[in-house]
Amino acid sequence: MNELSELVEQLENPEIELEAALVLYEKGVQLSGSIQKTLESAEQRVAQVAADGSVIDERGPEDDT
């Protein structure tokens, strides 16, 4: 998310060259898509927990010793 914010900040610079702006824009679109997928995954996990009370731990089993 911070990386996307930094890209936006760079794009807002009025002195940026067109080619550089296009490269930054493309990176921003890719990052935005990745962030959207992460958000959708989190929303699905929250919905599942809310629906049936189950807890999903994608980190794997933890050693309690």
Sequence and secondary structure as in RCSB ss.txt:
>XXXX:A:sequence
MNELSELVEQLENPEIELEAALVLYEKGVQLSGSIQKTLESAEQRVAQVAADGSVIDERGPEDDT
>XXXX:A:secstr
 HHHHHHHHHHT TT  HHHHHHHHHHHHHHHHHHHHHHHHHHHHHHHHHHH     TT      
